[in-house]
Amino acid sequence: MTVPERPSQTTIPKKEKLAYGVGAITNQSGEQGYNAIAIQTYNLFLGVNPALISMVMGIMRLWDAIADPIMGNISDNWKGKSGRRKPFIFLGSILVALTYPLLWAASPAWTENTKVIYFAAMNVLFFTSYTIYSVCWRSLGTELTPDYEERTTVQVYTAASVKVYALFIPYFIYWAQSDLFENPVTGIRTVTGISAFFLLLAGVIASRVPKERYRKIAIQTEKVKLMESFSSFARDRNFLFIHGVGLGLLCSMLLVMAIGGYINIFYVWDGDTKQGALVNGYSSTILSGIGFVMLFIITKYLIHIEKKKLIFYALLLASTGSCLQWFLLNPEHPWLVLLLPIFFAPAYTIFWTIWISMLADYCDYDEYRHHQRREGMFNAASGWIMKAGGAAATAASGIMLNLTDFNIDLGGDQSDRTFLLMRILFVTLPLICLLSALFFNHFYSLNKQRMTEIRAALEERRGQV
């Protein structure tokens, strides 16, 4: 088909991109803010078996995944004057801020079973609140602009906020052990309680400033059906391939989440939990710092490069970093671990910025095929796949730690066999996941040329947004 000439970008005001991007801080409460501290809080501070905690995390993520399609369907069909997304973003930000600190309020005096039951119950409350916020916030992000490249700049703002959050979350475990607090349990309660205020502030900003540009188009179409939408996504190869790519990188991180933290503390730092947590914080700070530089490079130099190529380069860098972990996690030279962000920071920054931009492209492809704007259902189905896969990987992470015969009571005096198994799993499992992501990326067909054709056809059919 002939593609009409158009401006290279359909820009949106910077204040909208900034306000939307800030909302990523609230969204990260159910990602980094949860994954990075759950096992260590309940295992190191509260004495709960890590396999039990990872199983609860996995099961409750499935509840989150079940709730997503329901919330997506409600949002897509909402006819309120304030929009389809923003009222729920506002409500969700309040609920997330209220429930996030409750996750960490278990008492050390309780039995292990009571702690696990409490954690599970608070997970239901928190992730129900998180679903209300996250599905609608992510849906809004796909609606901000119809432009192929401008969608990437939107995600640059989002990624910047994620990196600001990432500067702080790795220090939560370290700060909780500060002498300012009576004990680490009081510390983690205080730290997460303070963080809840910023989660609320970020979410409210995201609910007020950005505009919903596809709302008028959406309300003129027929009602979005839940099961029919979910089924159509599940049958589409491009939907499956793009999520195969995302799951590959996500699982490369989550499968070894528990093992990685424990290798750092007990293998590299001989069981010094405070020093291990501090160095992990340093590493994350370097990761974020390099990530900010990469965001500038993406905006300045990489914005015009085909997205599939950028994803390929990111996965290649992550694979290289995974291999090097065998050599750089070394108790004889413990500070070598700070070299790893040189590989992972560019890889993760490029990947998540570009991959999320590709999800917005898919929504145009979906409208082209089905004559409906189904961002809510798309993000719900997308979230279902990512969270279900992430839940399985999270549950497996604690089980794998147990399979190495790791014993918390031994501290840094684990057997050589245990440390060897931990290191082998820590290197090989991410590589398998990353290779699968490369496979799916190769067969994904929605490149820049195809998306330009689809946009032209949509605007000819229903006008410009």
Beta strands, then each sheet from edge to edge (+ up, - down):
end
